[in-house]
Amino acid sequence: MRKKKLVYRAIPEMTPEAVEAAIWRNVQSELIDAALSPAYHPDDAAWAQDVGLRLVTHSDPVVRYNALVGLGLVARFLGKLDQARVQPVLEAALQDPDEMVRDEAKDTIETIELLLGWRVGRSDPAGRRPSDGSV
């Protein structure tokens, strides 16, 4: 399987109105910015989380991937997420049909577990959970 090339660039600051407009227009490049901007330029942690939760189920795997990155950034930069709302979404992303999204779900979960102290319900293929706290 060919790996997708990642492109790194500055994330523009977007107002809530600009994020909503990007979601409405449904253009991949704008949705990527909409997924990431709220965490980099936070005015409201709950809003930043909500944007990620809305985009993590988008039909485009690149948008889903970036929504997961955005949720991880909210945890990193803002130090909080609503576990009752976010954890089920992260667990579902582990089953995403796209490998890139599944891999990012694992990375985001590890970040959130480290930074927020969550324990997201994952197990190895044999159904065992690590007993030493490792993932």
C-alpha positions in Angstrom: 0.0 0.0 0.0 1.3 3.4 -0.9 1.7 5.9 1.9 0.0 9.3 1.5 2.4 12.2 1.5 1.9 14.6 4.4 2.3 18.3 3.9 3.2 20.6 6.8 2.4 24.3 6.7 1.2 27.1 9.0 -2.4 26.7 10.0 -4.4 30.0 9.5 -6.3 31.5 12.4 -10.0 31.0 11.6 -13.0 32.6 13.3 -16.0 30.3 14.2 -17.8 31.9 11.3 -14.9 31.0 8.9 -14.8 27.4 10.3 -18.6 27.1 9.8 -18.3 28.4 6.2 -15.5 25.9 5.4 -17.6 23.1 6.7 -20.6 24.2 4.6 -18.4 24.6 1.5 -17.0 21.1 2.1 -13.6 21.7 0.3 -10.9 19.3 1.6 -8.2 22.0 2.0 -10.5 24.3 3.9 -11.8 21.4 6.1 -8.2 20.5 7.1 -7.7 24.1 8.3 -11.1 24.0 10.0 -10.1 20.8 11.8 -6.8 22.2 13.1 -7.2 26.0 13.5 -9.4 25.9 16.6 -6.7 24.0 18.6 -3.9 26.3 17.4 -5.8 29.5 17.8 -8.2 28.7 20.7 -10.9 31.0 21.9 -13.0 28.2 23.3 -11.9 24.6 24.1 -15.5 23.2 23.9 -15.9 24.7 20.4 -12.5 23.4 19.3 -13.5 19.9 20.5 -16.9 20.1 18.8 -15.3 21.0 15.5 -13.1 17.9 15.7 -16.1 15.7 16.7 -18.1 17.0 13.7 -15.3 16.4 11.2 -14.1 13.0 12.5 -17.0 11.3 10.7 -16.5 13.1 7.4 -16.6 11.0 4.2 -13.0 12.1 3.3 -10.3 10.1 5.2 -7.9 13.1 5.0 -10.5 15.2 6.8 -11.1 12.5 9.4 -7.3 12.1 9.9 -6.9 15.9 10.5 -9.9 16.0 12.8 -8.2 13.4 15.0 -5.0 15.4 14.9 -7.1 18.4 15.9 -8.5 16.6 18.9 -5.1 15.6 20.0 -4.0 19.2 19.7 -6.9 20.3 21.9 -5.7 17.9 24.5 -2.1 19.1 24.1 -2.7 22.9 24.0 -5.9 23.3 25.9 -5.5 20.4 28.4 -9.1 19.2 28.3 -11.6 17.2 26.4 -15.0 15.8 27.3 -14.2 12.1 27.8 -17.8 11.0 27.6 -18.1 12.5 24.1 -14.6 12.0 22.7 -13.6 8.6 23.9 -16.3 6.7 21.9 -15.4 8.6 18.8 -11.7 7.7 19.2 -12.6 4.0 19.8 -14.7 4.0 16.6 -11.8 5.6 14.7 -9.7 2.6 15.5 -12.1 0.7 13.2 -12.0 3.2 10.4 -11.7 1.7 6.9 -8.7 3.9 6.1 -5.3 2.8 7.5 -4.0 6.3 7.9 -7.1 7.3 10.0 -6.7 4.1 12.2 -3.0 4.9 12.7 -3.8 8.5 13.7 -6.5 7.3 16.0 -3.9 5.2 17.8 -1.5 8.2 18.0 -4.2 10.6 19.2 -5.3 8.1 21.9 -1.7 7.7 23.1 -1.4 11.5 23.3 -4.7 11.9 25.2 -3.9 9.0 27.6 -0.5 10.6 28.3 -1.7 14.2 28.7 -5.2 13.7 30.2 -4.7 10.4 32.0 -7.5 8.6 30.2 -7.5 4.9 29.7 -9.1 4.2 26.4 -10.5 0.6 26.1 -8.2 -1.1 23.7 -6.8 -4.6 23.7 -4.4 -6.6 21.6 -5.7 -9.0 19.0 -5.9 -11.9 21.6 -8.1 -9.7 23.7 -5.6 -9.1 26.5 -5.0 -5.7 28.1 -1.5 -4.7 29.1 -1.1 -4.9 32.9 2.0 -2.6 33.1 0.2 0.5 31.9 1.6 0.4 28.4 -0.5 0.5 25.3 
